[in-house]
Amino acid sequence: MGEFVTEIKQLVVEGEDDAVEGVVREAIAGGVTPAEIIEKALLPAIEEVGRLWAAGAYFIPDVIMSADAFRCVMKTLATNMQLAELCVGKVVIGTVVGDLHDLGKNIVAAMLEGSGFRVIDLGVDVETAAFVERCLAIQPDILAIGAYMSTTMLRIPEVINAVRAAGLAQVKVMIGGAPVTRAFADEVGADGYGEDALAAVKVARSLMGVRKNDV
């Protein structure tokens, strides 16, 4: 079983989405559970991709290929167990109004999916009212707000305040983007801050842990 887990991890890191599907199916047939694949292969793969990115050994195309492999594994796992069992939590993600940058958001969304979250991507240039409307409709566990310019970053507190005013206090809010800092996140009352995609995954999982412990 360990050989399957090691191979899946490596294929995800290398972005081999075509090859990894077959290995995942073999692993499940051999008795490896979807939970084991997520915890022992996918999450370590995410950490490794993050390390390679931080070290300058991986570039945007490499990360995107790995993200595609993440999604392939999750799609394969979803056919072998109930979606509710597979899903760690629901995340609504989008960039604030006026911000058209989508690459960073897309990477975060893909890595969240790869770590077991169901991600509802609202896209870019999302109006504050649209964030609120979708959160009311979807009732996510987490709202992930991105801003990639110092000017659009100033719209983040507007979204947070609107979400809270709508009675969605149970929704955890995490923020990120190039100009965003931990100090800013604390200042605007965000529940979490991710300095990069890897950190965002860790923060999201931590926020889910907080919610479970509070119930």
N, C-alpha and C positions, 0 to 999 in steps of 0.2 A: 504493500500500500504506500509505503514511503517513497518508492520509486515514482509512482504516479504523481504524488504531490509535488515532488521535486521537479519532475518534467513539466507539469502544468505551470508551476511558478516560472520556470525558465522560458517557456514558450510565450507567456504573457509579457515578461520583461522584454523579450525580443520582438514582440508584436506579431507573432505567427498565428494570426486568427484562423487561418485555414486548417492548420495542423492541430490546434489546441482542442477543437471541438471533438475530434475523434478520441483524443486521449482522455478528455473528460468523460465521455461515454464509456470508455473502457474502465476508467477508475470507478464509476458508479456500478458498473456490472461486476466489478471485482470487490465490491463491498465498501468502498469509500463513500461517506455520506456527503451531501452537499455542504453541510455545516463545516465539515473538516476541510473541504476544498476551499471554502471562503476563508476560514481562519488560518489554515496552514499553507495555502498556496497564494490566494489572491491578495490578502493583506500584506504578507511579506513581499509579494511582487510590487505592490504599490509603493511600499517603503523603499525598495531597491530602485525603482524608476525615479522616485523623488531624490534619492541619494545621487544617482547618476546625473540627473538634471542639475542639482546643486553643485556637483563637481565639474560641470561643463563638459561631461562626456556624452550627454544626451542633448539633442536639440528638439525644436518643436515637432518636426516630422516623426522623430523617434517616439516622443510622448504620445502623439496622436495614434501611431500604430499600436502602441501598448494599450491605449484606451480602447481601441477597436477590439483588441483581444480580450480585454476585461468584459466588454459588452457581450462578446461571443460566448464566453464562459457562463455569464449570468443567464443568457438566453437559453443555453443548453441545460443549466441547472433548473430553470423554471419549468421545464417540461418533465422534470422528475420529482417534483414536490409541489405542494400547494404554495401559491404565490404569497399568501399570508405568512407561511412559515419561513419562506426565503427572505422576505422583505424586512430589513432592519428598521426602516421608518420611511416616511414620505417627506420629500424635500421639494419645495417650490423655489425655483431659482430664476434670476433675471438681472439685467443691468438697468439702472435708473434712467429716467427720461433724459434725453439729450446725449446719452452715451451709446455709441454704436459699436464699441469694441466687443467682439464676441469670442476671440480666441481663448483668453484666460478663462472666461465663463464656461466655454465648451470643455476645456480640459478638466476643470473642477467638476462639472456635471458628469463627465465620463468616469472620472475616478470615484465619485460618489456611487454611481451605478455599479462600478466594479467592486465596491466594498459592501454591496448588498442593499443600498437604498433604492427606493422607487423615486425617480426624479421627474418632475414636471417642469420643463424648461419653457419659460415665458418669452425667451429671446432677449433682444436688446431694445433700448429706448422705451422702456415700460413705464407707462403713466402710474402715478401713485395710486389712483383709483383702481387701476387694473390689478395691482398687487393685492389690494384689499379685497376686491371682488373674487379673485381666484382663491385667495386664502379662505374666505368665507365659504366658498363652494367646495373646496377640496379638503379643508381642515387638515393641513399638513402638520407634521411634527416640527419641521424646521422651515424657516424662510431664509434663503441665502440671497443677499443683496450684493451686487457687484458695482463698483465704480472705478473707472480707469483713467480719470482726469481729475485734477484738483478742483476744477469748477463743478463737475457733476457730482463729486463726492459730497458736496454740500446738500444734495437732495436726499441723502441717506436718512438723516434724522426726521425729515418730513415723512418718509415711508414708515419708519418705525413708529412715530407718533400716531399716524393714521391707522396702522394695524392695531395698536393698543386701544385707540379710541373706538375701534369697531368691536371691541370685546373679545379680541383674540389673544388674551394674555397667556394662554396655554401654548401658543406658538413660539418656539425659541427662534430668535433672530441672530444670524451670524452674517458678518460682513467681510469684504475683502476687495483687493484691487491694488494696483501699483501705488497710488498716493495714500492709501488707507494705512493707518498705524494702530497699534494696540491702544495708545493713549486716546486717539480719536474714538475708537470703539467704546472705550470706557466712558468717554465724555458724552456720547450720544445714547448710552444705555443699551448697547448691543449685548446679547448673551454670549457671543463668541466672536473671535477674530482669527482668520487664517491668513498668514503671510504668503502662502503659496498653496498649490493644489494638495500637496501631501498634508500640510498642516490643516487644511480645510477638512479633509477626511477624518483626521484625528479629533478635531474639534466637534464635528458632527456626531461621531460615535460617543464622544464624551457627553455631549448634550443629551443624547438619548439615554445614557446611563443616569444622568441627573433626573430625567423625567421618570425613569423606572423607579428610582429610589424614593422619589417624592410621592409616588402613588401609594 
